[in-house]
Amino acid sequence: MLDSVPSLRTQCLSALCRICGRQGLLPRSVQIPLCFNQADMPLYEGGFANVWKGQHQEREVAVKVLKVYLTSDFEKITRRFCREVMAWKGLCHPNVLPLLGVTMGDRRFAMASEWMANGNINEFVKARGDANRLELLADVARGLVYMHGEGIIHGDLKGANILIDRNGHACLADFGLVTIVSDPVCPTTSISSTNAGTIRWMSPELLDPDQFGLKDGRPTKESDCYALGMVIYEVLNGQPPFASYKDLLVLGKVIDGERPGRPDGVKGAWFTDGLWGMLERCWSPQPKYRLSIEAVLGQLRRASTTWQPLPPGVEDDVETDDDELFFTVSPYCMFLHSVSDLMLTTKHSVQRGKQPDRLITDPQFCREVTLLVEQVRW
């Protein structure tokens, strides 16, 4: 009955989050026993937390343990943790990683979720060259649309925080960690979003709030849109934004209005005029001019229907279309096949007693062209 009245459900969840946040307590149903050895080296280390593989009720789970330092305000982190955990627990969407439960105590905050054997989106597309990257990115946008509809901002969107489930769909993870561990308003913050390795995906107003007349650098829907644009760039290009620069240089470039350059060559085939125009609107310096996540989702969904992985052997000869077709046949391929057809036509002309062009009848030229044509896969 509660789920059939979205507004009532949202109000109840919001009230529960506030209560848990104020009291620094969690319902027993959310707290679960976890089995993992924190003495071992973590499998993944992030800016806000480390990840171990653990067990819960004989199933493999990912256990994310927050980084809490001696100088941290433990009570404040506890309240934030409880609030964000309840917000996460209330989410239910195929493109949002579900929370199984948490353990809390002895200055340790651990969250358990399903173990994603396919890894993150960057690892997945690298291992599977035929993966429809645009459909995966549409999954990311779907998850963001849902979260924003629930009044939740991700705040730390990047390829490493997008996991692939057993069915090959992208799921958003690691949202809320910025809010739990850091507080842009509090001068005693022990860790901030700007030194946690996420600068490359952060919008300029988060990096320099004063320049935009803001009191703090709290994430917003608009900053999530900016980060989504960087994720699209990252996944299609196979490299993080500003890959050749160190973080501090990136910070200055973004504040000064610089953005990643448009890729060329093989991967540039995916960055059509239509896609690049969309990214530039996601990266607008002024948040109010950025696209809505719904608009980005619409373009990604349409483009994903025409997706084709780059064929092997084409290399830098792939061209782009200017709309939503992210791959077209290159003139080089067309030339080879035209020559192949011409060779067949020439053969028929000789049989009819006509004099063909001398180049087309050269045996070595014919062998080389034939070999090239065979190497090109359509």
Buried (B, 14 or more C-beta within 10 A) or exposed (E): EEEEEEEEBBEEBBEBBEEBBEEBBBEEEBBBEBEBEEEEEBEBEBBBBBBBBBBBEEEEBBBBBBBBEEEBBEEBBBBBBBBBBBBBBBBEBBBBBBBBBBBBEEEEBBBBBBBBEBBBBBBBBEEBEEBBBBBBBBBBBBBBBBBBEBEBBBBBBBBBBBBBBEEBBBBBBBBBBBBBBBBBEEEEBBBBBBEBBBBBBBBBBBBBBEEBEBEEBBBBBBBBBBBBBBBBBBBBBBBBBBEEBEBEEBBEBBBEEBBBEBBEEBBBBBBBEBBBEBBEBBBBBEBEEBBEBEBBBBBBBBBBEBBEBBBEEBEEBBBBBEEBBBBBBBEBBEBBBEBBEBBEEBEEBEEEEEEBEEEBBEEEBBEEBBEBBEEBEE
